């Protein structure tokens, strides 16, 4: 998937979330819930949606940035070594 497709899908996801934020209070009101509870629930969902949107944008910016170290290889773990030594899960001899 290219970057434009990912951004388009993210935008579509945010639009559906906004639709849900508007729809939930209406459904709660139609089911007999109090207006205060419906508005509170809608506000809570809107807050969660806003936080998710901010995190999504942050992740998109991070994915679009080039690696500052220029390394394209896989991360090798905490100490950066490879191999099977005695401390790396190698076979023990009796």
C-alpha positions as CSV (number, residue, x, y, z in Angstrom):
1,X,0.0,0.0,0.0
2,X,1.4,3.4,-0.9
3,X,1.4,6.5,1.3
4,X,-1.5,8.2,-0.5
5,X,-3.7,5.1,0.0
6,X,-2.8,4.9,3.7
7,X,-3.7,8.6,4.2
8,X,-7.0,8.1,2.3
9,X,-7.9,5.2,4.4
10,X,-7.0,7.1,7.6
11,X,-9.2,10.0,6.5
12,X,-12.1,7.7,5.7
13,X,-11.7,6.1,9.2
14,X,-11.8,9.6,10.8
15,X,-14.9,10.5,8.8
16,X,-16.7,7.3,10.0
17,X,-15.7,8.0,13.6
18,X,-17.1,11.5,13.3
19,X,-20.3,10.1,12.0
20,X,-20.4,7.7,14.9
21,X,-19.9,10.6,17.3
22,X,-23.0,12.3,15.9
23,X,-25.1,9.1,15.6
24,X,-24.6,7.7,19.1
25,X,-26.3,10.6,21.0
26,X,-29.2,10.5,18.5
27,X,-29.7,6.8,19.1
28,X,-29.5,7.2,22.8
29,X,-32.1,10.0,22.7
30,X,-34.4,7.8,20.6
31,X,-34.1,5.0,23.1
32,X,-35.2,7.2,25.9
33,X,-31.9,8.2,27.5
34,X,-31.7,11.6,29.1
35,X,-30.3,14.4,27.0
36,X,-27.5,15.0,29.5
37,X,-26.4,11.4,29.3
38,X,-26.6,11.4,25.5
39,X,-24.5,14.6,25.2
40,X,-22.0,13.3,27.8
41,X,-21.6,10.0,25.9
42,X,-21.2,11.9,22.6
43,X,-18.6,14.2,24.1
44,X,-16.7,11.2,25.5
45,X,-16.7,9.5,22.1
46,X,-15.6,12.8,20.4
47,X,-12.7,13.1,22.9
48,X,-11.5,9.6,22.2
49,X,-11.9,10.2,18.5
50,X,-9.8,13.4,18.7
51,X,-7.1,11.6,20.6
52,X,-7.0,8.7,18.1
53,X,-6.8,11.2,15.2
54,X,-3.9,13.0,16.8
55,X,-2.1,9.7,17.4
56,X,-2.8,8.6,13.8
57,X,-1.4,11.9,12.4
58,X,1.7,11.5,14.6
59,X,2.3,8.0,13.3
60,X,1.8,9.1,9.7
61,X,4.4,11.9,10.2
62,X,6.8,9.4,11.8
63,X,6.4,6.9,8.9
64,X,6.9,9.7,6.3
65,X,10.2,10.8,7.9
66,X,13.4,9.2,6.6
67,X,15.6,7.3,9.0
68,X,18.1,9.8,10.5
69,X,20.8,7.1,10.9
70,X,20.4,5.8,7.4
71,X,20.2,2.2,8.4
72,X,17.8,0.1,6.5
73,X,18.6,-3.3,8.1
74,X,16.5,-4.9,10.8
75,X,16.9,-4.0,14.5
76,X,19.3,-6.4,16.1
77,X,18.0,-6.1,19.6
78,X,19.3,-4.6,22.8
79,X,23.1,-5.2,22.4
80,X,23.3,-5.3,18.6
81,X,25.1,-8.7,18.3
82,X,24.3,-11.7,16.4
83,X,25.4,-15.3,16.6
84,X,25.0,-18.2,18.9
85,X,27.5,-17.9,21.7
86,X,27.3,-19.5,25.2
87,X,25.1,-16.6,26.3
88,X,23.0,-16.5,23.2
89,X,21.2,-19.7,23.6
90,X,23.9,-21.9,22.1
91,X,24.2,-25.6,22.9
92,X,25.7,-26.5,26.2
93,X,28.1,-29.4,26.5
94,X,28.1,-31.6,29.6
